[in-house]
Amino acid sequence: MPERDVLERMFELVTTINVADERFRTLLTSGRVRSTYYSPKGQECISAAFGAVLRQDDYCVTMYRGLHDHISKGVPLRELFAEFLGRVTGTCKGKGGPMHVTHPDSGLMVTTGVVGSGLPIANGLAWASQLKGTDQVTIVNFGDGASNIGAFHEALNLAAVWELPVIFICQNNRYGEHTRYEWATSATQVAQRSVAYEMPGVTVDGNDPVATYWAASEAVERARSGGGPTLVEAMTYRFWGHIFGDNMRYMPPEERKAAMDADPAVVYRKWLLDGGHFSEAELAEVEAAVAARIDDAMQFALDSPPPGPEELYTDVYKGEVVPA
């Protein structure tokens, strides 16, 4: 059983992700903001588990559906929400938006909008740690659809050859954009593909934060001690469509309802109570603190201005630009 502080940290992260996601969806549906948004609802336990294992100086690469990874890696909420809303106080001065959040101080190095492109980037970060002789670990999150592109296979092969301290985390939500997993993938499980590269591969219930925590702990320890990469496939289900606002007609209603009825955040909260790990008052206190931080961060973002025209000419080049 994980230590009590680990269980509490995972609950705090799951709660923060859920409340943040709900607030963004409310802002979008009410018309207060306009933005592209990819909801991670249903997948939050995966990020919470890894967030409870990783250090601040470890690296994380994620994808456009990345809010849960941003929060779990420790990106400050004020700056994160401001970036999501395109405000100048955001992590990238409002010029990246939800699909391109970067915050090196917390180890969130890249959020990419290109399917699968984060895997080779993660190898580069892991290689840098290896060359510097640090024990930093890099994780890269991607969906099941990304496991079918060349970058996935190239990245796993190179990571195995060089024994890089990188963990490939496939958040298998059973849909690659609008395509069911079994319609486009021959392997029964993505983790089976690790065999071809002679690296450890594991499939875990990504809706169970405790099970995912143990898989994360083992993979991180292997990478940190010089044992090389791991492919972790965390099985889950996204509650909403590929992009917020799509009609979801490709998702069978009964399948989606069953997943939502078994909401992993609700199940985990009940497990903490039924197992006597925390009292109702203790969990309510965590939830109240999270709600207060979300309120503060969201108001900060809403009150912040968008970037001005002068920002078109900043952060484009590093150092002096020498005329041709």
Order of alpha helices (4+ residues) and beta strands (2+ residues): alpha-alpha-beta-alpha-alpha-beta-alpha-beta-alpha-beta-beta-beta-alpha-beta-alpha-beta-alpha-alpha-alpha
